[in-house]
Amino acid sequence: MALQVARQVEESGGGTLTEETLAVNLGLSKTSSGFRLKCLASRHFGLLIKHGSSVSTTAVAKAIFKPTSDEEALRGYQQSFLSIPLFQAVAERYRGQRLPDSQTLRNVLEREFLVEPKRVQQAERMLLDSARDTLLLQHRNDGTYLTVSERTSWVDEEAGTYPDYELPWGLGSPASPEIADRGPRPLSVATAVNTFTFSLDEVAQLSHEDFEQVWRAVGILVKARGARLRSTPESNGDGSSA
């Protein structure tokens, strides 16, 4: 879905379209939650940036849609896939290893990456579908692999360069075709004590700069929590470790 929206901007507008024109081209209302969330999904995947009432394709999108080499296209697809914190975390978890069977992967998503049980199946499907769409799933004789390079960095659109910091980890992109079709849902940032909930509609209304700060902060918080959980031995309830 994110690729479809960004392709519309690149091919119909030469890389830039007003939100109103894009909405018309997609057969949606500019003010609808479905339109906002489709655009938000493209921003999550690093394919679109917002400038006032217009949206533009990023360097990552141009690498995918108008590559100057096969290598550039593959880099673009990889950077888009890894811009989703959950996908990056799973790719790091299985770097150089084949992906497990479906049930084991769902267990990992739930226990290690703290995906809500009711969303685990959807998260697994989105992960594998997105990896397939971005050409990163490789089927070998001994199983299926996520083929990503050693390091990926985010695109600085204003400078046109690739800064030296890694993408944050997190719980993944809440923007999916299902969510876009059914309207806004809340996104929660939870700790053991408190839960702060905000709607995706609120996120979609943020400026590009504020959106990036929020998305990065969520990823950093969840990465830190996941690291603590993975490094802490499980307790038997009496203070001893399992």
Residue pairs with C-beta under 8 A, 6 or more apart in sequence:
1 38
1 41
1 176
1 177
1 180
2 38
2 41
2 42
2 44
2 45
2 47
2 80
2 175
3 45
3 47
3 64
3 80
3 133
5 22
5 26
5 38
5 39
5 41
5 42
5 47
5 48
6 42
6 45
6 47
6 48
6 57
6 61
6 64
6 65
7 65
8 17
8 22
8 25
8 26
9 15
9 16
9 17
9 22
9 48
9 55
9 56
9 57
9 61
10 57
10 61
10 62
10 65
10 66
11 65
12 21
12 22
12 25
13 21
13 22
15 56
15 57
15 62
16 51
16 54
16 55
16 56
16 57
17 25
17 54
17 55
18 53
18 54
19 30
19 35
19 39
19 53
19 54
19 55
20 30
20 53
22 35
22 39
22 55
23 29
23 30
23 32
23 35
26 35
26 38
28 34
28 35
28 38
29 35
33 180
33 183
33 184
33 201
33 204
34 180
34 181
34 183
36 201
36 204
36 205
37 175
37 179
37 180
37 184
37 200
37 201
37 204
38 175
38 180
39 48
39 50
39 55
39 204
40 175
40 200
40 203
40 204
41 173
41 175
41 176
41 180
42 48
42 55
43 49
43 50
43 208
43 211
44 83
44 84
44 173
44 175
44 215
45 80
45 81
45 83
45 84
45 173
46 58
46 60
46 61
46 79
46 80
46 83
46 154
46 155
47 57
47 58
47 60
47 61
47 64
47 80
48 55
48 56
48 57
48 58
48 61
49 55
49 56
49 58
49 157
49 208
50 207
50 208
50 211
51 208
57 65
58 155
58 157
59 155
59 157
59 160
60 76
60 79
60 80
60 83
60 155
61 76
61 80
62 76
63 72
63 73
63 75
63 76
63 79
64 73
64 76
64 77
64 80
67 73
67 76
74 135
75 149
77 134
77 135
77 136
78 134
78 136
78 148
78 149
78 152
79 152
79 153
79 154
79 155
80 134
81 87
81 91
81 130
81 131
81 134
81 136
81 148
82 88
82 91
82 148
82 152
82 167
83 154
83 167
84 130
84 172
84 173
85 167
85 168
85 169
85 170
85 171
85 172
85 218
85 219
85 222
85 223
86 109
86 113
86 115
86 123
86 127
86 169
86 170
86 171
86 172
86 173
87 127
87 130
87 131
87 172
88 152
88 167
88 169
89 113
89 169
89 170
89 223
89 226
90 108
90 109
90 113
90 127
90 146
91 136
91 146
91 148
92 169
93 108
93 112
94 145
94 146
95 146
95 148
97 145
98 140
98 142
98 143
98 144
98 145
99 105
99 143
99 144
99 145
99 146
100 108
102 124
105 124
106 120
106 121
106 124
109 115
109 120
109 123
109 124
109 127
110 116
110 117
110 120
112 226
112 229
112 230
113 171
113 226
114 171
114 222
114 225
114 226
114 229
115 123
115 171
115 172
122 176
122 178
123 172
126 172
126 173
126 176
127 172
128 137
131 137
131 146
136 146
136 147
136 148
137 144
137 145
137 146
137 147
138 144
138 145
138 146
138 147
139 145
151 166
152 166
152 167
153 162
153 163
153 164
153 165
153 166
153 167
154 162
154 163
154 165
154 167
155 162
156 162
156 163
167 219
168 215
168 216
168 218
168 219
168 220
168 223
169 219
169 220
169 222
169 223
169 226
170 215
170 218
170 219
170 221
170 222
170 223
171 218
171 222
174 185
174 187
174 200
175 200
179 185
179 200
184 199
184 200
184 201
185 199
185 200
186 197
186 198
186 199
186 200
187 197
187 198
187 199
187 200
187 203
188 195
188 196
188 197
189 195
189 196
189 197
189 218
189 221
189 222
190 196
191 225
203 211
203 214
206 214
233 241
233 242
234 241
234 242
235 241
235 242
236 242
